[in-house]
Amino acid sequence: MPPEELDTTSSYTCSNFDVEKDFFTLLDPPSQELLQRLTKLKLCTAADLRRCRRRVKKLARGIPAFDSVWIDALVQAQKITPFQARTLESDTPERLAVGPYLLISELGHSHKSSSFVASAPESTENCVLKITRPQTDNLTQIQQNFQNLLKRLQGAQHPSLILPRIIKQLPQQFVIISRYLPSTTVSELLIRRGRFPVQVVLAIGAQLLDALTMLEKRNVIHGDIRPWNVRLAADGTAALVDTGLEPILSPELTIHASLPPRCYDGIAPELIGTGHHPNSQSDLYALGCLLWELLAGRPPFTTGDPLAKLACHQTKTVPDIRSWAPETPIAIAEALTKFVSSDPQQRPANMQEALKLWPAQPQSARKPLMKFHASFQNQTPRVQADSTSGKTGRLPLIAALIFVLSGLSLTLLDEGARNQLLKITSQVSFNQQTVSENPSMPAVARDDSPADSEQISKQLIPPPDENGIIQLDLSTPYESTKITTVGPLTIRGTADTPAIIHVENEAFSVVAEQLHLENVMLINHSSDPQLPTNPAEKKQPATLLNVSVQGLTLKSCFFAQLDDQRESATSINRSAIYWKPIDSQQRTGCQIEIHNTVFAVPKHAIYLTQSPHSISLSNCLNITSHSTLFFEQPPEVDQQISISLKHVTLRKSGPLLLFHWRDEKIIPGAIQIESQDCVFDLAQSALIQVLGSKPPENWLSSVDLAGEGSVASSDIQIAGWQTAIKQPFEELNTTSMLIEGLSTGKFIYAAPLSLTPADSVITEAQVPRKSAHLPGIQAEYFPDFLSRLKTLKN
């Protein structure tokens, strides 16, 4: 138990190390300043540092053993935590001590508070220490309200409530101590999994309603029921944290433009613009919105503007949950409808009545939550193969790549060659529909043995850390999922072992302000995909990566679909990336940058719902895709697109640009293409192509192509149009189009077409050039993607 008083001065004593005595065998001992910090905070002893000498020597590798090296060694030895290491290296290392408490790790932070796991002297149990800075100067009144809260909660205990134990006023801020429950917020689980199963939401609702009923009896309002304030523990307990704090710190609703819109989910209509304080009815509304979000996988109102979100809560009715989660039982749907009624009089009169309406009791709620929490620790895939379905030919990822890794590759130059390839019984390629559209398709081998047809064990993608970074550092594949976060998001593997995300039926989906993807491979090899049952999903093309972001950056990534050759009514041809902006009105911030990336998919490399402000591709390889950049619609008349290409190779692929033209009278915006040292080796298509209605005759006058150092096959067509795929192709007049620097002629690749980037390097080009350097990709800058996949078979 933590002590009953919180001192504002640290109780730790400082006893300096004797550097000459303790480190006489070391050339570079820790600095005196670091030693004083470590001893004052009692983070480690002299013996701990001596035991770290070997680690320091290994980490330093001949360079001076700076303090940062010693700190890294202490982290490796588990003497200090990564959070403590970062704080020690910061300008304010004294922040680790808050009175007698020592901060261990950070749980989370907001615009007005930060929460930490902390340890207290003479206690073996950790606690949660929350530091908050009120938005008012009346600190005396706040302290009095906090003391009244502690009196009302004295002696109260409930497994689903984390109650404050000590509240101490410091200059300009308050420190709040509460019990520490090792757990995960449901907001993190929602990001990792998507919407929750009905039985899990039923159990969470029962536990939280029972906890709020106890609070109501003590005349305490929680006031801050949000996904990040509900934590799920391994023992099947769903617990509310920060109980009773928000009504004291912010008794009235205030609107801050700098806060993300998610902070305004679950705000009861009667609190908006009225000056009313939170009560049981507003808590019930917030709980109803929370349970609605867990079932639907999204909040009731998804607008990105805080004021618009508040207006929705005030003027609209929360939709019936069955419109987003059809499997929801009628009893739950009816209870939620009452909880989230915009009229407080239509909600249950109190929490006890609400608990009676809820079709579950807290006594039976722990078992499903224990099982649900354990599912995030398992390494098996969420969906298991159906051994009785009679479907054969499951394509294991490693067997699918044996053909490529062995160095064997085939180029299918005509229908006869493709038929010959299909006679080989131990191979697989893209499905037949794709091969027909792209007759030059690299083949890979397949082994249909029962042992290899088992699904690959996959990891769950971890949630982002406090800086919005997800580090993928495991050797086994990760399972694709849906991630929604506020602000920028970085997902990063390691350069030596790029992370693999295995896409089965649903794409890997990300919603964020910005997405940075680095050293990541997205692979699909599902031979019998399940068709989507949601009508909304049918309208969206099948892809490997589905992103709703303003800015997208890819570095050293690999996209491939490896389906078998059998014809199937359910065969799905996938694009690599499906992009749409979060805010379609802010086009100036829409940018796509892709570096050192390989595309090997049957459909489009990049599917664009709208035209971004700029697109940049550097050292990218696209083989056999139907197009590189597919525009769902041409740019609008007032928009200009800048496309920059450097060392890009399109080998046996479709057009560089493919526009879906819906209206022949539309006047498109300007397109500027700068191509430097690129190779355009297209398969029966034009460099710029239109699909659908015929564009105006003069539209190419708004297209500029500067192809300095770039080469194309001698029979290339610059622009063309066809009404639909497999319909007659018509070449368009390009006399009004500005074309500079593009050379045509013969060029030779290093090897026949395959998934190995080095095979698509140009070794000879019989074309006029200004430089001795050959165009096309630079294979040395790609990670060894295929060797990375080969290691998985061990």
ChimeraX attribute file (.defattr): number of C-alpha atoms within 10 A of each C-alpha:
attribute: neighborCount
match mode: 1-to-1
recipient: residues
	/A:1	15
	/A:2	21
	/A:3	15
	/A:4	11
	/A:5	11
	/A:6	20
	/A:7	14
	/A:8	14
	/A:9	10
	/A:10	16
	/A:11	15
	/A:12	16
	/A:13	10
	/A:14	14
	/A:15	12
	/A:16	15
	/A:17	16
	/A:18	12
	/A:19	15
	/A:20	10
	/A:21	8
	/A:22	14
	/A:23	17
	/A:24	11
	/A:25	11
	/A:26	14
	/A:27	9
	/A:28	16
	/A:29	22
	/A:30	20
	/A:31	13
	/A:32	14
	/A:33	10
	/A:34	17
	/A:35	23
	/A:36	16
	/A:37	18
	/A:38	20
	/A:39	18
	/A:40	19
	/A:41	22
	/A:42	14
	/A:43	15
	/A:44	16
	/A:45	13
	/A:46	17
	/A:47	9
	/A:48	13
	/A:49	23
	/A:50	16
	/A:51	13
	/A:52	21
	/A:53	19
	/A:54	12
	/A:55	18
	/A:56	25
	/A:57	18
	/A:58	13
	/A:59	15
	/A:60	16
	/A:61	9
	/A:62	8
	/A:63	10
	/A:64	13
	/A:65	21
	/A:66	14
	/A:67	20
	/A:68	17
	/A:69	19
	/A:70	25
	/A:71	25
	/A:72	20
	/A:73	24
	/A:74	24
	/A:75	17
	/A:76	14
	/A:77	15
	/A:78	10
	/A:79	17
	/A:80	19
	/A:81	19
	/A:82	17
	/A:83	14
	/A:84	22
	/A:85	18
	/A:86	14
	/A:87	16
	/A:88	20
	/A:89	13
	/A:90	11
	/A:91	9
	/A:92	9
	/A:93	16
	/A:94	14
	/A:95	14
	/A:96	19
	/A:97	20
	/A:98	20
	/A:99	17
	/A:100	21
	/A:101	25
	/A:102	24
	/A:103	25
	/A:104	21
	/A:105	17
	/A:106	17
	/A:107	14
	/A:108	14
	/A:109	14
	/A:110	9
	/A:111	9
	/A:112	12
	/A:113	15
	/A:114	16
	/A:115	20
	/A:116	20
	/A:117	23
	/A:118	23
	/A:119	21
	/A:120	18
	/A:121	14
	/A:122	9
	/A:123	11
	/A:124	10
	/A:125	13
	/A:126	21
	/A:127	23
	/A:128	23
	/A:129	27
	/A:130	23
	/A:131	22
	/A:132	20
	/A:133	18
	/A:134	17
	/A:135	12
	/A:136	11
	/A:137	10
	/A:138	10
	/A:139	19
	/A:140	10
	/A:141	12
	/A:142	17
	/A:143	17
	/A:144	12
	/A:145	16
	/A:146	23
	/A:147	15
	/A:148	12
	/A:149	21
	/A:150	18
	/A:151	12
	/A:152	15
	/A:153	19
	/A:154	13
	/A:155	7
	/A:156	13
	/A:157	12
	/A:158	14
	/A:159	13
	/A:160	23
	/A:161	26
	/A:162	20
	/A:163	23
	/A:164	23
	/A:165	17
	/A:166	18
	/A:167	22
	/A:168	18
	/A:169	18
	/A:170	14
	/A:171	8
	/A:172	13
	/A:173	15
	/A:174	20
	/A:175	20
	/A:176	21
	/A:177	26
	/A:178	22
	/A:179	19
	/A:180	17
	/A:181	19
	/A:182	12
	/A:183	17
	/A:184	18
	/A:185	19
	/A:186	20
	/A:187	21
	/A:188	19
	/A:189	22
	/A:190	21
	/A:191	20
	/A:192	21
	/A:193	17
	/A:194	20
	/A:195	19
	/A:196	19
	/A:197	16
	/A:198	17
	/A:199	16
	/A:200	21
	/A:201	21
	/A:202	22
	/A:203	25
	/A:204	26
	/A:205	25
	/A:206	24
	/A:207	28
	/A:208	23
	/A:209	23
	/A:210	22
	/A:211	21
	/A:212	27
	/A:213	20
	/A:214	18
	/A:215	22
	/A:216	17
	/A:217	11
	/A:218	15
	/A:219	14
	/A:220	20
	/A:221	23
	/A:222	23
	/A:223	24
	/A:224	25
	/A:225	26
	/A:226	23
	/A:227	22
	/A:228	16
	/A:229	16
	/A:230	24
	/A:231	23
	/A:232	23
	/A:233	19
	/A:234	18
	/A:235	15
	/A:236	21
	/A:237	25
	/A:238	29
	/A:239	22
	/A:240	26
	/A:241	25
	/A:242	19
	/A:243	23
	/A:244	20
	/A:245	21
	/A:246	16
	/A:247	19
	/A:248	19
	/A:249	19
	/A:250	15
	/A:251	14
	/A:252	17
	/A:253	17
	/A:254	11
	/A:255	14
	/A:256	11
	/A:257	10
	/A:258	8
	/A:259	12
	/A:260	13
	/A:261	19
	/A:262	19
	/A:263	14
	/A:264	20
	/A:265	22
	/A:266	28
	/A:267	24
	/A:268	25
	/A:269	22
	/A:270	18
	/A:271	17
	/A:272	17
	/A:273	13
	/A:274	10
	/A:275	12
	/A:276	12
	/A:277	16
	/A:278	22
	/A:279	17
	/A:280	22
	/A:281	23
	/A:282	26
	/A:283	22
	/A:284	29
	/A:285	25
	/A:286	22
	/A:287	24
	/A:288	22
	/A:289	28
	/A:290	27
	/A:291	24
	/A:292	29
	/A:293	25
	/A:294	24
	/A:295	27
	/A:296	21
	/A:297	19
	/A:298	17
	/A:299	18
	/A:300	23
	/A:301	22
	/A:302	14
	/A:303	15
	/A:304	13
	/A:305	14
	/A:306	21
	/A:307	14
	/A:308	15
	/A:309	22
	/A:310	23
	/A:311	14
	/A:312	17
	/A:313	22
	/A:314	18
	/A:315	11
	/A:316	13
	/A:317	15
	/A:318	19
	/A:319	14
	/A:320	16
	/A:321	23
	/A:322	17
	/A:323	10
	/A:324	17
	/A:325	18
	/A:326	14
	/A:327	12
	/A:328	17
	/A:329	13
	/A:330	12
	/A:331	12
	/A:332	21
	/A:333	18
	/A:334	15
	/A:335	19
	/A:336	27
	/A:337	22
	/A:338	20
	/A:339	26
	/A:340	30
	/A:341	20
	/A:342	20
	/A:343	16
	/A:344	19
	/A:345	10
	/A:346	13
	/A:347	21
	/A:348	20
	/A:349	13
	/A:350	14
	/A:351	22
	/A:352	16
	/A:353	13
	/A:354	20
	/A:355	22
	/A:356	15
	/A:357	17
	/A:358	19
	/A:359	14
	/A:360	18
	/A:361	16
	/A:362	19
	/A:363	11
	/A:364	12
	/A:365	22
	/A:366	21
	/A:367	15
	/A:368	18
	/A:369	24
	/A:370	18
	/A:371	14
	/A:372	18
	/A:373	21
	/A:374	14
	/A:375	14
	/A:376	17
	/A:377	11
	/A:378	13
	/A:379	15
	/A:380	16
	/A:381	16
	/A:382	15
	/A:383	8
	/A:384	9
	/A:385	13
	/A:386	8
	/A:387	9
	/A:388	6
	/A:389	7
	/A:390	6
	/A:391	11
	/A:392	13
	/A:393	20
	/A:394	22
	/A:395	27
	/A:396	22
	/A:397	23
	/A:398	21
	/A:399	23
	/A:400	24
	/A:401	23
	/A:402	20
	/A:403	20
	/A:404	19
	/A:405	20
	/A:406	10
	/A:407	13
	/A:408	16
	/A:409	21
	/A:410	18
	/A:411	17
	/A:412	20
	/A:413	14
	/A:414	13
	/A:415	13
	/A:416	10
	/A:417	14
	/A:418	19
	/A:419	11
	/A:420	10
	/A:421	17
	/A:422	16
	/A:423	9
	/A:424	10
	/A:425	11
	/A:426	14
	/A:427	21
	/A:428	26
	/A:429	22
	/A:430	26
	/A:431	21
	/A:432	19
	/A:433	17
	/A:434	23
	/A:435	20
	/A:436	14
	/A:437	20
	/A:438	25
	/A:439	22
	/A:440	24
	/A:441	29
	/A:442	25
	/A:443	26
	/A:444	26
	/A:445	23
	/A:446	25
	/A:447	20
	/A:448	17
	/A:449	14
	/A:450	10
	/A:451	9
	/A:452	17
	/A:453	17
	/A:454	14
	/A:455	16
	/A:456	18
	/A:457	15
	/A:458	20
	/A:459	24
	/A:460	21
	/A:461	22
	/A:462	17
	/A:463	18
	/A:464	18
	/A:465	12
	/A:466	11
	/A:467	10
	/A:468	16
	/A:469	16
	/A:470	18
	/A:471	18
	/A:472	24
	/A:473	13
	/A:474	14
	/A:475	17
	/A:476	19
	/A:477	24
	/A:478	24
	/A:479	22
	/A:480	26
	/A:481	19
	/A:482	20
	/A:483	22
	/A:484	21
	/A:485	18
	/A:486	13
	/A:487	14
	/A:488	18
	/A:489	25
	/A:490	18
	/A:491	20
	/A:492	20
	/A:493	22
	/A:494	16
	/A:495	15
	/A:496	12
	/A:497	20
	/A:498	25
	/A:499	29
	/A:500	28
	/A:501	26
	/A:502	26
	/A:503	22
	/A:504	19
	/A:505	19
	/A:506	20
	/A:507	24
	/A:508	21
	/A:509	18
	/A:510	21
	/A:511	22
	/A:512	21
	/A:513	19
	/A:514	25
	/A:515	23
	/A:516	17
	/A:517	20
	/A:518	26
	/A:519	25
	/A:520	25
	/A:521	24
	/A:522	23
	/A:523	23
	/A:524	24
	/A:525	21
	/A:526	22
	/A:527	24
	/A:528	21
	/A:529	15
	/A:530	13
	/A:531	13
	/A:532	13
	/A:533	8
	/A:534	10
	/A:535	8
	/A:536	8
	/A:537	12
	/A:538	11
	/A:539	9
	/A:540	10
	/A:541	16
	/A:542	21
	/A:543	28
	/A:544	28
	/A:545	22
	/A:546	23
	/A:547	25
	/A:548	20
	/A:549	23
	/A:550	25
	/A:551	24
	/A:552	23
	/A:553	16
	/A:554	21
	/A:555	19
	/A:556	25
	/A:557	25
	/A:558	27
	/A:559	23
	/A:560	23
	/A:561	26
	/A:562	24
	/A:563	28
	/A:564	26
	/A:565	20
	/A:566	17
	/A:567	11
	/A:568	14
	/A:569	7
	/A:570	11
	/A:571	21
	/A:572	24
	/A:573	18
	/A:574	23
	/A:575	29
	/A:576	30
	/A:577	24
	/A:578	24
	/A:579	23
	/A:580	21
	/A:581	26
	/A:582	19
	/A:583	14
	/A:584	15
	/A:585	9
	/A:586	12
	/A:587	16
	/A:588	12
	/A:589	16
	/A:590	23
	/A:591	20
	/A:592	20
	/A:593	16
	/A:594	22
	/A:595	22
	/A:596	25
	/A:597	27
	/A:598	26
	/A:599	26
	/A:600	27
	/A:601	29
	/A:602	30
	/A:603	27
	/A:604	29
	/A:605	31
	/A:606	20
	/A:607	23
	/A:608	19
	/A:609	16
	/A:610	19
	/A:611	26
	/A:612	27
	/A:613	19
	/A:614	20
	/A:615	19
	/A:616	17
	/A:617	20
	/A:618	21
	/A:619	23
	/A:620	28
	/A:621	28
	/A:622	27
	/A:623	31
	/A:624	30
	/A:625	30
	/A:626	27
	/A:627	30
	/A:628	26
	/A:629	21
	/A:630	27
	/A:631	22
	/A:632	17
	/A:633	17
	/A:634	25
	/A:635	21
	/A:636	15
	/A:637	11
	/A:638	9
	/A:639	16
	/A:640	19
	/A:641	18
	/A:642	17
	/A:643	18
	/A:644	18
	/A:645	21
	/A:646	24
	/A:647	23
	/A:648	27
	/A:649	32
	/A:650	27
	/A:651	21
	/A:652	25
	/A:653	31
	/A:654	32
	/A:655	30
	/A:656	21
	/A:657	16
	/A:658	27
	/A:659	22
	/A:660	18
	/A:661	21
	/A:662	15
	/A:663	14
	/A:664	12
	/A:665	11
	/A:666	16
	/A:667	17
	/A:668	21
	/A:669	17
	/A:670	20
	/A:671	20
	/A:672	17
	/A:673	18
	/A:674	19
	/A:675	24
	/A:676	22
	/A:677	23
	/A:678	26
	/A:679	29
	/A:680	24
	/A:681	23
	/A:682	27
	/A:683	21
	/A:684	17
	/A:685	23
	/A:686	25
	/A:687	21
	/A:688	21
	/A:689	25
	/A:690	26
	/A:691	20
	/A:692	16
	/A:693	17
	/A:694	19
	/A:695	22
	/A:696	13
	/A:697	12
	/A:698	13
	/A:699	17
	/A:700	21
	/A:701	14
	/A:702	16
	/A:703	20
	/A:704	18
	/A:705	17
	/A:706	17
	/A:707	21
	/A:708	18
	/A:709	24
	/A:710	27
	/A:711	30
	/A:712	23
	/A:713	16
	/A:714	13
	/A:715	13
	/A:716	17
	/A:717	19
	/A:718	18
	/A:719	21
	/A:720	21
	/A:721	24
	/A:722	17
	/A:723	16
	/A:724	13
	/A:725	10
	/A:726	9
	/A:727	10
	/A:728	9
	/A:729	18
	/A:730	15
	/A:731	14
	/A:732	19
	/A:733	14
	/A:734	18
	/A:735	10
	/A:736	14
	/A:737	17
	/A:738	14
	/A:739	15
	/A:740	13
	/A:741	17
	/A:742	21
	/A:743	19
	/A:744	19
	/A:745	14
	/A:746	14
	/A:747	19
	/A:748	13
	/A:749	16
	/A:750	13
	/A:751	18
	/A:752	16
	/A:753	24
	/A:754	23
	/A:755	26
	/A:756	21
	/A:757	26
	/A:758	17
	/A:759	17
	/A:760	25
	/A:761	21
	/A:762	19
	/A:763	14
	/A:764	13
	/A:765	16
	/A:766	12
	/A:767	17
	/A:768	12
	/A:769	18
	/A:770	9
	/A:771	9
	/A:772	6
	/A:773	9
	/A:774	21
	/A:775	25
	/A:776	27
	/A:777	27
	/A:778	21
	/A:779	18
	/A:780	10
	/A:781	12
	/A:782	22
	/A:783	21
	/A:784	17
	/A:785	24
	/A:786	17
	/A:787	14
	/A:788	16
	/A:789	22
	/A:790	15
	/A:791	12
	/A:792	13
	/A:793	10
	/A:794	5
